[in-house]
Amino acid sequence: MTEVRDERRLTTILAADVVGYSRLMGADEAGTLSTLRLRRREVLEPLLEKYCGRLVKLMGDGVLVEFASIVNAMQCAVEIQQGMEARNAPLPQDRRMQLRIGVNLGDVIVEGDDLYGDGVNLAARLEALAEPGGICISETAYQHVRQKLPLTYKDLGEQRVKNFAEPVRVYGVSPQVAGNSPDAKAAPVTGSSIVVLPFTNMSGEAEQEFFADGLTEDILTELSRFKHLFVISRNTAFKYKGQAVDVRQVARELRVQYAVEGSVRKSGNRVRITVQLIDAEADRHIWAERYDRQLDDIFALQDEMTTAIVATLPGRMEAAASERVARKPTDNMAAYECVLAGKLLHHRSTPADNEAALRLLDRAIALDPNYAHARAWRACTLGQSFVNGYSQDPQATFNEAVIEMQKALQLDSNDSDVHRLFAAVNIASGDFDKVAFHQQRALGLNPNDDLIVVQQGEMLTWIGQPEEGIVWIEKAMRLNPYHPERFWNHLARAYFVARRYSEAITALGRLTNPNHLHHALLAACHAANGAEALARQHAAEVLKREPGFRVENYMRTLHYKQKEDREHHYDALRKAGLPQ
């Protein structure tokens, strides 16, 4: 008779439940249930999606979650507690809903979608040992994360727990990242740092107070998706609520480069929101905007304003940082500034600038070998060398780009820009399955990044869905009114592939300094549109700027998946009179 074996696997289990749930239910049953559902929807579910957690089961006031990665599980646990703390802050002490969380890395028994065994039981016992709002983890979990995540760990010694014959060593983990408090010793931050001060309610109405606070919290949450930004926590920022403060002084106290402040004013059925970004280091305003909207649906309006503000802020900060980089000698740059300068050179798309960009990115990696963002941009720059023929050994260059990209993913698989750049590198190789995977991962991690959104439009254009691509590219332009000029070229190409030649020509007309490649696309547009004289005029401009231009070579730099799209472009270039 064949022996039936239990299916087992090594996995990470997170167990959580509500502190004092019976007391809360006794005081207000309907309100407690409503709050619990809201916390699951607002805090738990988005974080499980962000960190790839699988909800095993809900157990009344408790929850059991499985993670393939212990690092993901710990980051999720920390952010769950931070999210709960943020939402508890405005509530009376007796109405606050706190969690205890336990995390264990261990062996479990698998039965359908459910999990059993000591690995699960220990996570539940650890959760019971945690302080309200705290996290307890096992020895195995601790050994795997202690050098990977800069959290505050406390050895709680060996503890006897129910149904375990031997004592287990337990560690307490603070949801506060080590060194993040204002009083902590300053530590180097890779990227820009920012505080979002509570928006001021100028109307005096309580409803608008909730709106202003909600808007501030949403902006904080969405900015945290940008991995190159260090965002001061909600609790620290809200200490300044209701105070008359010098924004620049607050930024200096918190040791951040940038500060955001804003106000909300209601008048009749309209609401006016003002927001401004301040560079505390340079002591100047970088950006300010005013939004006037109808107050039909306050929650939809809050979402709209959050998206508009968050989509603009990172780009304004990077532009300001790039200005500082331009004024500094290269040998004084830190890793982040090397990456900024390298990105600027990369976007110029010339062999010399590409080579200079690689030198800067090499220096950034030498300064910080674990800087995933630097490695991702190095891979992208190598990919440009491969696509544009700057390299003497294209295949070796592409292979090096892939290896660098894989290193970046190993270092930080939750960096949206790493996935965006990996998708871009794979476009060059024509591996559209990988492109789609990494592009969707990037969108899931950060749907407000205009560079990710525009690349979705590019990808759809290359695979033969230009009409959908146009929608995404135009969305990226709305997300960031200060978008890079190259967005117009992406839009023009999508229009061209969609056979909307006049609109493509109009889009290309928005470029302030078109190069020979832009003139080649213009030549193709006019030729396909039946304007032979204009087509030949732009073809002549191409050859004037790049005498060695050949259609065959140019077509190798394009990434059309559909044969008919490639033939359409080739025929238009030849019709314009460009040499084969």
N, C-alpha and C positions, 0 to 999 in steps of 0.2 A: 504494500500500500504506500503510495507516494506521500511523503511528509509535507504538510502545508506549513510554510514559513511565513511569519509576519513580515510585512513590508516595512522597512525601517529607513530613516535617513538622518543625517546630521544637519541640524537647522538652528535658527535663532528664534526664540519665542519671546514675545512681549505680552505680559499680562498686566491689566490695569483695572482698577475699580474706583468707585466714588467714595470718598471719605464721608462718614455720617449720613449715608443715603437714607436710612430709616428715619432719622431725625428730620431730614429735609422733606421727606414724603409726609411725615406726620404733620408738619407745619403747613405745607401747601402741596398737595398731591399733584394737582393739574399743572401748577407752575413748575414743579420740579421735573415732571415728565417732559414738559415743553422745553425747558432749559437743556435737559439731557439730549433731546433730539437735535436741538440747535447746535450744541457743542459738537455732536457727532458730525453734523453737516458742515459746520464752519471750520472746525479744528481737525478732527480725526480724519475724515475722508480725504480732504486735499493733501494732507501729509502722507497718508498711506499711498496715494497715487504718486506723490513726489518721490518717495523713497522705496517704491516698489514693494510695499507690504501687502500681504494677502490676509484679508479678514477671515479667520477660521470660524469664529462664532461670537455672537453677542450673548451675554449671560446676565439679563436684568440690568444691573448697573455696571456690569463688568464687560471686558472685551478681551479676546485672545487673538493675537496677530502673529503671522509667520513671516520671516525675512530670510532671503538667501544670503544676505550680507549682515554681519554683526555691526559693521560700521554704519550701514544704513539704519539698522534698528536703533542704535544709540542716538544718532542724529535725529531720528524721528521722535524718540522718547523725550529728548531735550526740548525739541520744538513744540511737542504736545504740551509739556508743562509750561513753557513760555507763553503759548497761546492761551492756555487756561488762565494763567496769572493775569495776562493782559485784559481778558474779558471779565475777570473778577474785580479788577481795580475799582470800577465805579459803583460796585454793589456793597450793601451793608455786610458786615462781617458774618452775620448769621444766615445770609442768603448766598454766600459764595460756594461754588461747587469745585472742590479740589479732588485731585486724583492721587493715588499711590500707583507706582509702576515698578514692576520687576522684569528683568531681562536675563535670559539664560541662553547659552550656546550649548546644546546637548543633543543626545540621540533620542529620537521619538519613533513611535509606532504610527503608521499611516493606515487609516481605514476610510476609504472614499475621500471626502474633503476634510475629514476630521483628523485630529492628532491626539495621541495618548502617550502615557509613559512618564518616566522620571524626568525627562527633559521638560515636559509641560508642567508637571507637578512642582518642580523646583522653581520655575518662573512664578507660579502662583504663591509659593511660600515666600519668595523674595519680595513680591509685591506687598504682602502683609507686613513685612519688616520695615518697609519704607515709611519715612515721615510724610505727613500730608504735603502734597506738592513736590515730593521727592522721588528719587529713583534708587533702587538697589539692584546690584548685578552680581553674578556669580564669579568665581575665580577664573573659570575658562573664558568668560566674556571679558573680564578685566585684562587678562594677559593678551588678548587680541586687539584691544582698543587703546590701551594706556599710552602707547607711543604714536598712535594714529590720530587721536582726537584730543585737543588741548582743553580737557575738562578738569574740574576740581574733583579728585578722587579721595575718599577717606576709607581707610582699612577699618572695618567694624569688627574684625576678628572672626573667630569660629563661632558659629551659631548652631544651636540644636533646633531642628525644624521637624514638624510632624511627618511621620512615615519615612524618615530617613535615619538609618541606623547610626551613621557616622555624622559628626558635626560638619557643616559646610562653611567655608570662608566667604564672607560677604563684604562687598564694597558699596559705600554710598557715593552717589554721583550728584553733584550740584547742577541744576539746569543752567546756572550762570557759567558761561565760558570763562576759563581762567584768564585773568587780565583784562576783562571787559568792563569792570567797574570803573567809575571815574577816578577813584582813588588808587587804582592799581598802577604799577609802574608802566610807563609807556612802552609798547612793543612795536616793532616794525610791522606795518600793514602793507600787504601786496595789493595795491589798488588805491582807489579814492575812498575817503571816509566822510560820512555825512550824518547830520542829525536833522530829523524832521520835527520841528516844534509844533505843539498842538495848535491847530487852526483856531483863530479867534472868532467867536460868535458876536457879530456886530449888531444883531437884531434884538437881542435880549429875550428871545422866545426860547422856551425849554426845548421845543421840538428841534430847533436849529442847533442847540447845544449838542444833542445826540448826533445830528448830521455832521457837525464840525468834527466831533471826536471820531466818528466812524470813518470820515474821509481821511483823517490823519492816520488812523490805524491801517486802513486799506493801502494807503501810499507806502507806509512802512513795510507791510507784508509783501507788496509787489516789488518794491525796491530790493528786498532781500533775495529775490530770485536772480538778481544780477551778481554773479559770483565775484566780480572784480570790485564790488562795492562793500565797504565795511559800514554797516548801518547800526547806529546807536539804538539800544533796545527801547521798547515802548515805555517801560517803567521809568527809565532814566529821563527820557524826553518829557514825559508827562509830569515830572517834578516841577517843571517850569510853567505848567498850566495856570492861567489866571494871574501871572506875574508880569509886571512891566520890566522887560529885560532888554539888554543890549545884545542883539543877536550875534554880533561878532565876538563879544566877550564870552558868551555861552559856548560858541564853537571853540574858542581857545581853551576854556576850562575843560571841555570834553576831549580836547586834543584831536579835533576833526578839521578837515580842510574846508568843508562846505556846510552850509545850513540852509534849510528851507523854512520859510514862514508864510502864512497865508491867513485869509479872513473870509468869513461867510456873512453875507448881508441879504436879508429877505425884504422884498418890497412887493406887497400884493401877492400875485401868483408867480412872481419871478424871483430868482435867486442870483446874486452876483458873487462869484468866487474869484479872489485875487491870490496869486501865488508868486513868490520871488525866490530866486536862488542866489546866495551870497557866497563869494569866495572870501573866507575869513583870513587866509594867508595874505592875499593881495589887497584886502580891505576894499572890495568893490562888488557891485551888483553885476551878475553875469547875465541874468535872464529874468524877465517878469512877464506875466500874462494875466489877462482878465477874461473870465468866462461868464456870459449872461445866458441864463436858460429859464425855460418855463418849469415851474415846480409841479408837474403833473404826477410824477412818480418819484418820490424822494430816493428810493433805493436804486432805481434805474439811473437816476441822475448821479448818485454817488458812484456807481460803477463807471459811468461815462467819464466823470471828472478824474477818477483815479487812473483810468487808462490814458487819458490825454496828458495828465501831468507826469505819470511814470514813464511814458514813452518818450518824453522830451528831456527829462532831467539827466539821465546817463549820458546822452549825446552832448548836452551843454557842458557837463563836467569834464568829459573827455576832451572837448574842444578847448576848454580853459587850460586843462593840464597839458595839452599839446602846445599851446602858446608858451607855457613855461619851459617845456622841453626845447622848443626852438631857440630860446634865449640862453640855454645852458650848454657849456662845452660837453661833448660826448663822454669824456673820461670822468665826469662827475655824476653820471646818471646811476640811479639804482635800477634794480631789475625791472620794475614796472615801467619806469620811464624809458628804458631801453626798448621795451615792447611797444610803447606808444610811438616812439620814433621809428621803429622798424615797420609798424603798420602804415605810417605816413609814407615811407619810402616804397613799401610794397604796392600801395595804391597808385603810384606814378607809373608802374608797369613799363619800366625800361630795364635793359640788362644791367646797367651800372647801378641804378637804384635798387634793383632786386638783390644784387650782390652786397650792397651796403646794408640792406635790411637784414640779410642773413648774418652778417657780422655782428649787428646789434643784438639779434635774437640769440646768437651763440653766446654773447656776453651775458645776456639775461639768464640763460640756463647755467652758465658757469657760476653766476652769483647765487642762483637758487635752482639746483638740479631737480627739485620737486615741484617746480612752477609749471603746472599743467597748461596754463594759458599760453605761456611762452613757447612750449613745445608744440602746441596746436598751431600757433601762428608760424612757427618755423616750418612745419609740415605744409601749411598753405602756401608759403613763399616758395618752397621747393616745388610744390605742385604748379605754381606759376612758371617756374623755370622749365618744367616739363612741357606744359601746354604751349608756351610761347617760343620754345626752341632755344632758350638761353643756355642750355646745358650741352656739353659735348657728348655726354652719355645719358640720353633721356631716360632710358629704362632704369638705370642705376639710380638716377635722381628720383624717379617716381617711387622705386622700392624704398629708398631712404625716407621719403615723405610718409609712406604707409607705416614704416617702423616707428617714426617719430609720433605719428598720430596715435598708434596703439599705446605708446608710452603715456601719452597725455590722457587717454581714456583710463588706463590703469591707475594713474595718479588721482583723477577726479572724474568719475563717471556721471556725476550730477552737475557738471558745468555745461550749461546750455550752449555756450559758445564753442566748447570743444566738439560737441555733436554737430553744430552748424558747420564748423570747419572740416570735420571728417566727411560730412555730406558733400561739401565743395570739392574736396580731394577726390572723392569717388565719382563725382560727375566727370572729372577728367579721364577716368579710366573706363567710363561707360557702364559701371556696375550700378544700375539704377535700383536694384533691390536694396543694396546697402545705403544708397542715397536716401531712399524713402524711409528706411528704418531710422537713420540718424537724424533726418530732417524732422520726422514726427516726434522723436525723443526731444529734440531741441524745442519744438513748438510746445510740447507738453510741459517742459521745465520753465519756459519763459515766453508766453504768448504775446507779451507786450514789447519784445525786442524787434525794432523795425528791420534790423539786418536779417533776422531769422524769417520774418514775414516776407520780406522781398525775395529771399532765396527760395521760399516756397513757390513764389510766382515764376522765378527763373526755372526751377526744376520742372514745373508743369509745362512751361514753354518747350523745354528740351524734349520732354517725352511725348509731345504732340497734343497738349491740351492748352493752347494759348489763350482761349477765351477765359478759362478759369484762372490762368496765370495773370491775366490783366487785372482781374478782381483783386488778387492778393497783392500785386505790386501797387495798385492804387490805394489799397488799405495801408500798406507800409508808408506811403506818402502822407496819408492822413494822420497816421500815428506820430510821425515825426515831420512837422512842417519844415524843419531844418535839415532834411535828409541830404545825404551825399549826392552830388550832381550825377553820379553814375546811375542812379535810379531811373533817370530819363532814358538812358541807353537800354536798360533792361525792359522798360515799357515799350520803347520803339521796336525792339526785337520781337516782343510778344505780339505787337500789332502787325509786324511784317509777317510773322508765321501765320497769323490769323487772316492774312490777305487784306488787311485794313491799311493800305499803303499811305493814304493821305494823313491818317492819324499818326502813323509811324514817323513821317516826315516832320509833322508838327512837334512831336516829342523830341526828335533830334535837334530841332531848332531851338530848344531850351538850353542846349549845351553852350557854355560860354567860350570854350576853347577846344573845338573838336579836333581829334587826331586823324591819322590816315585810316584807321579802322572804322571810325564813325563815318568818314566820307565814303568808305566802301559800302557800308550799309545804306547810306543815302543814295549812292549810285544804283544799288540793287532795287531800292524802293521806287525810284523814278523810272527805272527800266521796266519793272513789273507793272507800273502805273501807266505805261505808254508814253512817258515824257522823255523821248530819246535824247534830245539836246541836253536837258538837265542831267540825265544819266551820264552822258559822256563828259560833261563839265566836271562832275564829281569824280569820275574815273581818272580824268587828267590830274585832279588834285591829289588823288591817291598816289599816282606814279611820281608826281612832283615831290611829295613828301617821303615816299618809300619806293625808289626806282626799281628795287628788286622784287616788288610785290608780284606774286603769282597766285592765281585762284586756287590751284591744287594745294599749295602750302597753307593758304589761309583757311581752307575748308578743314584741314587737320586740326585747327584750333577750336572748331565748333563741335557741339556735343549732341547733335540731333539723334534721337532714337529711331524716328520713323524715316524710312528711305525716301518717301515723297517730300518730306520737309527739307532733307538734304539736297535732293535734286532741284527743288523749287529755288533754293538759295543759289545753288551753283549756276543754274540756267539764267537767273537774273543778273548775276555778276558777269557772265559771259556776254549776255545781251547788252550790258552797259559798255562793253568794249575792253574789259580788263583782260590782260594776257593770261592764258591758261597756265 
